[in-house]
Amino acid sequence: MNAERMNMANATAKIEGSKEARPPGGFPLASAPKKIFICSPYRPTANDPPCRKAQMEANIQRAKTACRILATMGVLPLAPHLYFTQFLKDEDAQERATGIRFGMQWLEAADEVWVFGETISEGMAVEIKRAHELQKPVCNLPEPGRMVELLLKRLSEQYHIPMEDKTEEQQEAAESEEDNGE
């Protein structure tokens, strides 16, 4: 048993010491990923309950898609409207205010703000205004149909990754998102 543990420890040390060990995004493990604040609608605007439900699902899916793409590219997505609503009630004014306050702290820690979709909600407008006050880059992106293509282009330019040299995981993730977005 001791020999087996030694072999495992040696194998782990070799992997950790290797300069080739990289996360799916292709960036060295030692470097901190860029933090992108996801700005997209959360609350539905429709009055009809079935429409509200459909809007909410679409809004959540949009944010999840953005997070998945960014994470696959090795970028740290910050989506407070996905995270804080898991345990804070958006319909409770005090809890919503707490979530917004925490989200603004994430925005301040972010390197950039990416706005997804064509609809700018009241909350998004506040986030965008704050990003400008902090002089953070704000990137406007379309709905998921074109989002994958534009994200890959932007990230390849930002990180000097040739588009044709994507890893197999990156290509599969992009194709998966294209299939889900249509």
Contacts in CASP RR format, 6 or more apart in sequence:
PFRMAT RR
TARGET T0000
AUTHOR 0000-0000-0000
METHOD contacts of the structure
MODEL  1
MNAERMNMANATAKIEGSKEARPPGGFPLASAPKKIFICSPYRPTANDPP
CRKAQMEANIQRAKTACRILATMGVLPLAPHLYFTQFLKDEDAQERATGI
RFGMQWLEAADEVWVFGETISEGMAVEIKRAHELQKPVCNLPEPGRMVEL
LLKRLSEQYHIPMEDKTEEQQEAAESEEDNGE
15 21 0 8 1.000
19 28 0 8 1.000
21 29 0 8 1.000
22 28 0 8 1.000
22 29 0 8 1.000
23 29 0 8 1.000
23 74 0 8 1.000
24 71 0 8 1.000
24 72 0 8 1.000
24 74 0 8 1.000
24 167 0 8 1.000
24 169 0 8 1.000
24 170 0 8 1.000
24 173 0 8 1.000
25 72 0 8 1.000
25 73 0 8 1.000
25 74 0 8 1.000
25 167 0 8 1.000
25 169 0 8 1.000
25 170 0 8 1.000
26 74 0 8 1.000
26 167 0 8 1.000
27 33 0 8 1.000
27 74 0 8 1.000
27 159 0 8 1.000
33 74 0 8 1.000
33 75 0 8 1.000
33 76 0 8 1.000
34 75 0 8 1.000
34 76 0 8 1.000
34 111 0 8 1.000
34 112 0 8 1.000
34 158 0 8 1.000
35 75 0 8 1.000
35 76 0 8 1.000
35 78 0 8 1.000
35 109 0 8 1.000
35 110 0 8 1.000
35 111 0 8 1.000
35 112 0 8 1.000
36 70 0 8 1.000
36 75 0 8 1.000
36 76 0 8 1.000
36 77 0 8 1.000
36 78 0 8 1.000
36 110 0 8 1.000
36 111 0 8 1.000
36 112 0 8 1.000
36 113 0 8 1.000
36 114 0 8 1.000
37 78 0 8 1.000
37 106 0 8 1.000
37 107 0 8 1.000
37 110 0 8 1.000
37 112 0 8 1.000
37 113 0 8 1.000
37 114 0 8 1.000
37 127 0 8 1.000
37 131 0 8 1.000
37 136 0 8 1.000
38 63 0 8 1.000
38 66 0 8 1.000
38 67 0 8 1.000
38 70 0 8 1.000
38 77 0 8 1.000
38 78 0 8 1.000
38 79 0 8 1.000
38 81 0 8 1.000
38 82 0 8 1.000
38 114 0 8 1.000
38 116 0 8 1.000
39 113 0 8 1.000
39 114 0 8 1.000
39 115 0 8 1.000
39 116 0 8 1.000
39 124 0 8 1.000
39 127 0 8 1.000
39 128 0 8 1.000
39 131 0 8 1.000
40 59 0 8 1.000
40 62 0 8 1.000
40 63 0 8 1.000
40 66 0 8 1.000
40 79 0 8 1.000
40 81 0 8 1.000
40 115 0 8 1.000
40 116 0 8 1.000
40 117 0 8 1.000
40 124 0 8 1.000
41 59 0 8 1.000
41 62 0 8 1.000
41 117 0 8 1.000
41 119 0 8 1.000
41 120 0 8 1.000
41 121 0 8 1.000
41 124 0 8 1.000
42 56 0 8 1.000
42 59 0 8 1.000
42 60 0 8 1.000
42 63 0 8 1.000
42 81 0 8 1.000
42 85 0 8 1.000
42 90 0 8 1.000
42 121 0 8 1.000
43 56 0 8 1.000
43 59 0 8 1.000
43 90 0 8 1.000
43 121 0 8 1.000
44 51 0 8 1.000
44 52 0 8 1.000
44 53 0 8 1.000
44 54 0 8 1.000
44 55 0 8 1.000
44 56 0 8 1.000
44 59 0 8 1.000
45 55 0 8 1.000
45 119 0 8 1.000
45 121 0 8 1.000
46 52 0 8 1.000
46 54 0 8 1.000
46 55 0 8 1.000
60 82 0 8 1.000
61 144 0 8 1.000
62 116 0 8 1.000
62 117 0 8 1.000
62 143 0 8 1.000
62 144 0 8 1.000
63 79 0 8 1.000
63 81 0 8 1.000
63 82 0 8 1.000
63 116 0 8 1.000
64 82 0 8 1.000
65 144 0 8 1.000
65 147 0 8 1.000
65 177 0 8 1.000
65 180 0 8 1.000
65 181 0 8 1.000
66 77 0 8 1.000
66 79 0 8 1.000
66 114 0 8 1.000
66 116 0 8 1.000
66 141 0 8 1.000
66 147 0 8 1.000
66 151 0 8 1.000
67 77 0 8 1.000
67 79 0 8 1.000
67 82 0 8 1.000
68 173 0 8 1.000
68 177 0 8 1.000
69 147 0 8 1.000
69 148 0 8 1.000
69 151 0 8 1.000
69 173 0 8 1.000
69 174 0 8 1.000
69 177 0 8 1.000
70 76 0 8 1.000
70 77 0 8 1.000
70 151 0 8 1.000
71 77 0 8 1.000
72 169 0 8 1.000
72 170 0 8 1.000
72 173 0 8 1.000
72 174 0 8 1.000
73 151 0 8 1.000
73 152 0 8 1.000
73 155 0 8 1.000
73 170 0 8 1.000
75 155 0 8 1.000
78 103 0 8 1.000
78 106 0 8 1.000
78 107 0 8 1.000
78 109 0 8 1.000
78 110 0 8 1.000
80 99 0 8 1.000
80 102 0 8 1.000
80 103 0 8 1.000
80 106 0 8 1.000
80 107 0 8 1.000
84 98 0 8 1.000
84 99 0 8 1.000
84 102 0 8 1.000
84 103 0 8 1.000
88 95 0 8 1.000
88 96 0 8 1.000
88 98 0 8 1.000
88 99 0 8 1.000
89 95 0 8 1.000
89 96 0 8 1.000
90 96 0 8 1.000
100 123 0 8 1.000
100 126 0 8 1.000
104 127 0 8 1.000
104 130 0 8 1.000
107 113 0 8 1.000
107 127 0 8 1.000
107 130 0 8 1.000
107 131 0 8 1.000
107 134 0 8 1.000
107 136 0 8 1.000
108 130 0 8 1.000
108 134 0 8 1.000
110 136 0 8 1.000
111 136 0 8 1.000
111 137 0 8 1.000
112 136 0 8 1.000
112 137 0 8 1.000
112 138 0 8 1.000
112 139 0 8 1.000
113 127 0 8 1.000
113 128 0 8 1.000
113 131 0 8 1.000
113 136 0 8 1.000
113 137 0 8 1.000
113 138 0 8 1.000
113 139 0 8 1.000
114 138 0 8 1.000
114 139 0 8 1.000
114 140 0 8 1.000
114 141 0 8 1.000
115 124 0 8 1.000
115 128 0 8 1.000
115 138 0 8 1.000
115 139 0 8 1.000
115 140 0 8 1.000
115 141 0 8 1.000
116 141 0 8 1.000
116 142 0 8 1.000
116 143 0 8 1.000
116 147 0 8 1.000
117 140 0 8 1.000
117 141 0 8 1.000
117 142 0 8 1.000
117 143 0 8 1.000
118 142 0 8 1.000
118 143 0 8 1.000
120 128 0 8 1.000
128 138 0 8 1.000
131 138 0 8 1.000
132 138 0 8 1.000
139 154 0 8 1.000
141 147 0 8 1.000
141 150 0 8 1.000
141 151 0 8 1.000
142 150 0 8 1.000
144 177 0 8 1.000
144 180 0 8 1.000
144 181 0 8 1.000
145 178 0 8 1.000
145 181 0 8 1.000
145 182 0 8 1.000
147 177 0 8 1.000
148 174 0 8 1.000
148 177 0 8 1.000
148 178 0 8 1.000
152 163 0 8 1.000
152 166 0 8 1.000
152 174 0 8 1.000
153 163 0 8 1.000
155 161 0 8 1.000
156 162 0 8 1.000
156 163 0 8 1.000
166 174 0 8 1.000
END
